[in-house]
Amino acid sequence: MDQGWSDPQSPWWVKLRRAQVHIDEVQQRVAVLQDAEPWSILRELADSDGWAYLFRVHQPIPADLSAAVGDAVANMRAALDYVAYELARHHVGTMDDVEEAATWFPIFEDKAAFDRFFTSAAGGRARCAAGCTGTTSAGRSNVSNRSRWLTRCERSALSRLLTPRPTC
């Protein structure tokens, strides 16, 4: 079944709706936490040149609040992974198990890790689904053109997916 980008039953939309539920929960829990005044900030004269600020925590951040934040982030990340998979499936077609496992939305802490993702051998065809790496039709390497991969992977569709929609 080929789902359209705007189909509300597509897995990425389902995950984004679930993320919104968790974000709403986070907002409610933060409001309750702030009303309880869980911390205070005291300003003290440090010396003749300035002030020192003392931050005191009166109660820890509730574990349920931390869990709700984690759930929201996990659902948003899953939505990105679903989009990356669908883009690869759309451009590559049938993928083997290794290619499917290698298809996910790349998020890394540094440029070196990001570059390794696009140059590693495992699942390269799925990653190259939109011409992200490999060679151009003229035989030149286009690894340096990774920053333009969304253009080749239906940028407008992804933009529509990630643009907030008004709710009724």
C-alpha positions, 0 to 999 in steps of 0.5 A, spaced: 500 500 500 502 506 497 500 511 503 500 519 501 504 524 505 498 527 507 494 521 509 493 522 517 493 514 517 501 514 515 505 512 521 509 518 521 502 522 522 500 517 528 507 518 531 507 526 531 500 525 534 502 521 539 508 526 540 503 532 541 499 528 546 506 527 550 508 534 549 501 536 552 502 532 558 509 535 559 506 542 559 501 540 564 506 537 568 511 543 568 505 548 570 504 543 576 511 543 578 512 550 577 506 552 582 510 547 587 516 552 587 521 546 586 527 551 586 529 558 588 535 563 586 538 567 591 542 573 590 548 574 594 554 579 594 560 575 592 565 581 593 565 588 591 565 587 584 559 583 583 554 578 585 553 570 586 547 567 585 545 560 589 540 555 585 537 551 590 533 545 588 527 543 594 525 537 590 527 533 584 524 533 577 519 528 577 520 522 574 514 522 570 515 529 567 522 526 565 519 520 562 513 524 558 519 528 555 523 522 553 516 519 550 515 525 546 522 525 543 522 518 541 515 519 537 518 525 534 524 521 532 520 515 530 516 519 525 523 522 522 525 514 521 518 512 518 519 518 513 526 516 511 524 509 510 518 511 506 523 515 502 528 510 501 522 505 499 519 510 494 526 511 490 529 504 491 523 500 491 524 493 494 530 493 499 533 487 502 533 486 510 540 489 511 538 495 507 531 496 511 535 496 517 540 501 515 534 506 513 533 511 518 533 518 519 540 521 520 541 524 527 549 525 529 552 529 535 558 531 530 560 531 522 564 525 522 559 521 525 554 524 520 559 523 514 560 515 516 553 514 516 553 516 508 560 513 506 559 506 510 558 500 506 552 497 509 545 499 507 548 504 502 543 503 496 538 505 501 541 511 503 543 513 496 536 512 494 535 519 492 542 520 490 545 522 497 552 518 495 555 514 490 556 517 483 552 522 478 550 520 471 557 523 469 561 518 474 563 524 478 562 523 486 556 527 489 558 525 496 559 532 497 552 534 495 549 530 501 546 537 504 542 537 498 539 530 499 532 533 501 531 536 494 532 529 491 528 526 496 521 530 495 523 536 499 516 539 498 513 533 501 517 532 507 516 540 508 509 539 508 509 533 513 513 537 518 509 543 517 505 544 523 497 543 521 492 547 525 487 543 529 480 543 530 
